[in-house]
Amino acid sequence: MDNLDMKILSSLLNNCRESDRQIGIDLGISGGAVRARIKKMEEKKIIEEFFIKVEPPVLGYGVLYVVVSGEDIDKILGQISLVGEPFFVVPCVGGITVCSIVVKENMKQKIQLANKLMKDVRVLSIFEAENPGFNANLTKTDLEILEELIKDPRSRIEKIAENTNLSTKTITRCIDKLQENEGVQFTIIYDPTKIENYIPHAILTWINGDLKQTLQKMNKVFSKSYLQIPFIAKNQIVLFMYSDNIFKMDEITQKVRSVQNVKSADLFIPKRISFHIQWLEKAIKDFKKSTKLHLAYQTN
């Protein structure tokens, strides 16, 4: 892996529907060179799959984040499944695992339930991700197209039209709508352990002050180290970054902590990243049966 590979990986993480040609134009190389490098990363299992990530609030669900001590994924999944549907599970260096749970309602009760039920693992932190105001104005047609994109996020518009009996104009309009939605991301799942010469990492920050202003300051200082566009919630900013050695990584974390309005910042180095889509498939199926025309965000 060289820095050009990392830039291509970053482009795909932020929008895997971006054409090889456009990525090449942005990086100053040919589309064919981009295609060859992507193929090499797939062969080496650095890129595991192309993926469409839908934040649960887009489909009317809430999210709990749980940080536990332990790396027994089967045990952890068994515990969190008692509270809600798994969204993602990320074991990290140091024996810490970060999990996300999709829940429909009674968030405070679910937090209490999680603390009681998760006895076989040590819970370090559990908190609700506040609804950041993602657009949930999806129609049944949108969801039908979303079902096709779950199978292949890079699927051609003509193929989706053929499978859904919808016009290419409708498909194009829907995909544009999804790409404009901050809660929907056309991305990839990658294996951090297969990346040589670079260390992907995430810095979870808690913000006490103006979120947008704080993010602007972070962008000015750290954007060259971004692997993905930062994830924003009401009082959190998660920076997805990469470094070529652990000392730079620690230095960056310390600099993040010194940014005005940053209350705290925690460093996580992922060893594996796994997403679960059963909750998404079920949510789409259930909503398509309902008489509602649009989704609505409800967790209480």
C-alpha positions as CSV (number, residue, x, y, z in Angstrom):
1,M,0.0,0.0,0.0
2,D,1.3,3.4,-0.9
3,N,-0.3,6.9,-0.3
4,L,-2.1,6.7,-3.7
5,D,-3.7,3.4,-2.7
6,M,-4.9,5.1,0.6
7,K,-6.3,8.0,-1.4
8,I,-8.3,5.6,-3.6
9,L,-9.4,3.7,-0.5
10,S,-10.5,7.0,1.0
11,S,-12.5,7.9,-2.1
12,L,-14.3,4.6,-2.0
13,L,-15.0,4.8,1.7
14,N,-16.7,8.2,1.1
15,N,-18.5,7.3,-2.1
16,C,-18.1,3.8,-3.6
17,R,-20.4,4.8,-6.6
18,E,-17.8,7.4,-7.7
19,S,-16.5,6.2,-11.1
20,D,-12.9,5.0,-11.5
21,R,-12.5,7.8,-14.1
22,Q,-13.6,10.5,-11.7
23,I,-11.4,9.2,-8.9
24,G,-8.5,9.2,-11.4
25,I,-9.2,12.8,-12.4
26,D,-9.2,13.8,-8.7
27,L,-5.9,12.1,-8.1
28,G,-4.2,12.9,-11.4
29,I,-4.0,9.3,-12.8
30,S,-6.0,7.3,-15.4
31,G,-9.3,5.5,-14.7
32,G,-7.5,2.3,-15.7
33,A,-4.8,2.8,-13.1
34,V,-7.5,3.3,-10.5
35,R,-9.3,0.2,-11.6
36,A,-6.1,-1.9,-11.4
37,R,-5.3,-0.7,-7.9
38,I,-8.9,-1.4,-6.7
39,K,-8.7,-4.9,-8.2
40,K,-5.4,-5.5,-6.4
41,M,-6.9,-4.3,-3.1
42,E,-9.8,-6.7,-3.6
43,E,-7.5,-9.6,-4.4
44,K,-5.5,-8.9,-1.2
45,K,-8.8,-8.8,0.7
46,I,-8.1,-5.2,1.8
47,I,-11.4,-4.3,0.3
48,E,-13.8,-7.0,1.6
49,E,-17.1,-5.7,0.0
50,F,-18.8,-2.6,-1.3
51,F,-21.5,-1.6,1.1
52,I,-24.3,0.8,1.6
53,K,-24.4,2.0,5.2
54,V,-27.8,3.4,6.4
55,E,-27.9,5.1,9.8
56,P,-30.8,3.7,11.8
57,P,-32.5,7.1,12.4
58,V,-33.1,7.3,8.7
59,L,-35.5,4.4,9.0
60,G,-37.0,5.6,12.3
61,Y,-34.8,3.7,14.8
62,G,-32.6,4.8,17.7
63,V,-29.0,3.8,18.3
64,L,-27.1,2.7,21.4
65,Y,-23.3,2.7,21.5
66,V,-21.6,0.2,23.9
67,V,-17.9,0.0,24.6
68,V,-16.9,-3.3,26.3
69,S,-13.8,-4.9,27.5
70,G,-13.3,-8.2,25.6
71,E,-13.0,-9.5,22.0
72,D,-15.1,-12.6,22.0
73,I,-17.4,-11.5,19.2
74,D,-19.9,-14.4,19.5
75,K,-20.4,-13.7,23.2
76,I,-20.7,-9.9,22.7
77,L,-23.2,-10.4,19.8
78,G,-25.2,-12.8,22.1
79,Q,-25.3,-10.2,24.8
80,I,-26.2,-7.1,22.7
81,S,-28.9,-9.1,20.8
82,L,-30.9,-9.3,24.0
83,V,-31.3,-5.5,23.8
84,G,-31.7,-4.9,20.1
85,E,-30.4,-5.7,16.7
86,P,-26.6,-5.4,16.1
87,F,-25.6,-2.5,13.8
88,F,-21.8,-2.9,13.9
89,V,-19.1,-4.5,16.0
90,V,-15.5,-3.3,15.9
91,P,-12.9,-5.1,18.0
92,C,-9.9,-2.7,18.7
93,V,-6.3,-3.0,19.7
94,G,-6.1,-3.2,23.5
95,G,-8.9,-5.7,24.0
96,I,-11.7,-3.1,23.6
97,T,-14.8,-3.6,21.4
98,V,-17.1,-0.9,20.2
99,C,-20.6,-2.0,19.4
100,S,-23.7,-0.3,18.1
101,I,-27.3,-1.6,18.8
102,V,-30.4,-0.7,16.8
103,V,-33.5,-0.1,19.0
104,K,-37.0,1.1,18.2
105,E,-38.3,2.7,21.4
106,N,-37.9,3.2,25.1
107,M,-34.2,4.2,24.9
108,K,-33.7,4.8,28.6
109,Q,-35.2,1.5,29.5
110,K,-33.0,-0.2,26.8
111,I,-29.9,1.4,28.4
112,Q,-30.9,0.0,31.8
113,L,-31.6,-3.4,30.3
114,A,-28.2,-3.5,28.6
115,N,-26.4,-2.8,31.8
116,K,-28.4,-5.6,33.5
117,L,-28.1,-8.2,30.8
118,M,-24.5,-7.7,29.6
119,K,-23.0,-9.6,32.6
120,D,-20.6,-11.8,30.7
121,V,-18.6,-8.8,29.4
122,R,-17.4,-5.7,31.3
123,V,-19.3,-2.6,30.0
124,L,-17.0,0.4,30.0
125,S,-19.5,2.9,28.5
126,I,-23.0,2.9,27.1
127,F,-24.8,5.8,25.7
128,E,-27.5,6.8,23.3
129,A,-26.6,8.5,20.0
130,E,-28.8,11.5,19.8
131,N,-30.8,11.8,16.6
132,P,-28.6,14.2,14.5
133,G,-31.6,15.1,12.3
134,F,-31.0,12.7,9.4
135,N,-33.6,13.0,6.7
136,A,-36.1,10.2,7.1
137,N,-38.4,11.3,4.2
138,L,-38.2,8.0,2.3
139,T,-41.0,6.5,0.2
140,K,-41.7,2.9,-0.6
141,T,-40.2,3.4,-4.0
142,D,-37.0,4.7,-2.4
143,L,-37.0,1.6,-0.2
144,E,-37.5,-0.7,-3.2
145,I,-34.5,0.8,-4.9
146,L,-32.5,0.7,-1.6
147,E,-33.2,-3.1,-1.4
148,E,-31.4,-3.4,-4.8
149,L,-28.5,-1.3,-3.7
150,I,-28.0,-3.4,-0.6
151,K,-27.2,-6.3,-2.9
152,D,-24.7,-4.2,-4.9
153,P,-24.1,-0.5,-4.1
154,R,-22.3,-0.1,-7.4
155,S,-25.0,-1.6,-9.5
156,R,-25.7,0.2,-12.8
157,I,-28.9,2.2,-13.1
158,E,-30.1,0.1,-16.0
159,K,-29.8,-3.1,-14.0
160,I,-31.7,-1.7,-11.1
161,A,-34.4,-0.5,-13.5
162,E,-34.6,-4.0,-15.0
163,N,-35.0,-5.6,-11.6
164,T,-37.6,-3.2,-10.3
165,N,-39.6,-2.3,-13.4
166,L,-39.0,1.3,-12.6
167,S,-37.7,3.9,-15.1
168,T,-34.1,4.9,-15.2
169,K,-35.2,8.5,-14.5
170,T,-36.9,7.3,-11.2
171,I,-33.8,5.3,-10.3
172,T,-31.4,8.2,-10.9
173,R,-33.6,10.6,-8.9
174,C,-33.8,8.2,-6.0
175,I,-30.0,7.5,-5.9
176,D,-29.3,11.3,-6.0
177,K,-31.7,11.7,-3.1
178,L,-30.0,8.9,-1.1
179,Q,-26.5,10.4,-1.8
180,E,-27.7,13.8,-0.6
181,N,-28.9,12.1,2.7
182,E,-26.2,12.4,5.3
183,G,-27.5,9.3,7.0
184,V,-26.9,7.1,3.9
185,Q,-23.3,6.3,2.8
186,F,-22.2,4.4,-0.3
187,T,-19.0,2.9,1.1
188,I,-16.8,-0.2,1.5
189,I,-15.9,-2.6,4.3
190,Y,-12.2,-3.0,4.6
191,D,-9.8,-5.1,6.7
192,P,-7.4,-2.8,8.7
193,T,-5.0,-5.7,9.4
194,K,-4.3,-6.1,5.7
195,I,-3.2,-2.5,5.2
196,E,0.6,-2.4,5.2
197,N,2.6,0.8,6.0
198,Y,-0.4,2.7,7.4
199,I,-2.6,2.4,10.5
200,P,-6.3,3.3,10.2
201,H,-7.7,4.7,13.5
202,A,-10.7,6.6,14.8
203,I,-10.7,9.4,17.4
204,L,-14.1,9.8,19.2
205,T,-14.5,13.3,20.5
206,W,-17.1,14.8,22.9
207,I,-17.8,18.4,22.1
208,N,-18.9,21.1,24.5
209,G,-19.7,24.1,22.3
210,D,-20.5,24.9,18.7
211,L,-20.2,21.6,16.7
212,K,-19.9,23.1,13.2
213,Q,-17.3,25.7,14.3
214,T,-15.3,23.0,16.0
215,L,-15.4,20.7,12.9
216,Q,-14.2,23.6,10.7
217,K,-11.2,24.0,13.0
218,M,-10.5,20.3,12.9
219,N,-10.8,20.2,9.1
220,K,-8.2,23.0,8.7
221,V,-5.7,21.1,10.9
222,F,-6.4,17.4,10.2
223,S,-8.1,17.0,6.8
224,K,-4.9,15.6,5.1
225,S,-5.0,12.7,7.6
226,Y,-8.7,11.9,7.0
227,L,-9.5,8.4,5.7
228,Q,-13.2,9.2,5.8
229,I,-15.4,12.2,6.1
230,P,-15.9,12.8,9.9
231,F,-19.2,11.5,11.4
232,I,-21.2,14.1,13.3
233,A,-23.8,13.7,16.0
234,K,-25.3,16.4,18.3
235,N,-22.4,16.3,20.8
236,Q,-19.9,14.1,19.1
237,I,-17.4,14.2,16.2
238,V,-15.8,11.0,15.1
239,L,-12.6,11.5,13.1
240,F,-11.6,8.5,10.8
241,M,-7.9,8.9,10.1
242,Y,-4.7,7.1,9.1
243,S,-1.1,7.5,10.1
244,D,2.2,5.9,9.0
245,N,3.3,5.3,12.6
246,I,2.0,5.1,16.1
247,F,3.8,8.1,17.3
248,K,2.2,10.4,14.7
249,M,-1.2,8.8,15.7
250,D,-0.6,9.7,19.4
251,E,0.5,13.2,18.4
252,I,-2.6,13.8,16.3
253,T,-4.8,12.6,19.2
254,Q,-3.1,15.0,21.6
255,K,-3.7,17.9,19.1
256,V,-7.3,16.9,18.8
257,R,-7.7,17.2,22.6
258,S,-6.2,20.7,22.4
259,V,-8.9,22.0,20.0
260,Q,-11.2,24.5,21.5
261,N,-14.6,23.0,22.6
262,V,-13.2,19.4,22.6
263,K,-14.2,18.0,26.1
264,S,-12.5,14.7,25.6
265,A,-11.0,12.5,22.8
266,D,-10.4,8.7,22.8
267,L,-8.3,6.8,20.3
268,F,-9.5,3.5,18.8
269,I,-7.4,1.3,16.5
270,P,-9.8,-1.2,14.8
271,K,-8.7,-4.7,14.1
272,R,-11.9,-5.7,12.2
273,I,-15.0,-3.9,11.1
274,S,-18.3,-5.8,10.7
275,F,-21.7,-4.5,9.9
276,H,-25.0,-6.3,10.3
277,I,-27.8,-5.6,7.9
278,Q,-30.6,-8.0,9.2
279,W,-32.2,-5.0,11.0
280,L,-32.2,-3.0,7.8
281,E,-33.7,-5.8,5.7
282,K,-36.4,-6.3,8.3
283,A,-37.1,-2.6,8.7
284,I,-37.6,-2.2,4.9
285,K,-39.8,-5.3,4.7
286,D,-42.0,-4.1,7.6
287,F,-42.4,-0.6,6.3
288,K,-43.4,-1.8,2.8
289,K,-46.3,-3.7,4.5
290,S,-47.5,-0.5,6.2
291,T,-50.1,2.0,4.9
292,K,-47.8,4.9,5.5
293,L,-46.4,6.8,2.6
294,H,-43.3,8.1,4.3
295,L,-41.1,7.1,7.2
296,A,-41.0,9.1,10.4
297,Y,-38.4,9.2,13.2
298,Q,-39.9,7.8,16.4
299,T,-38.0,6.4,19.4
300,N,-40.3,7.3,22.3
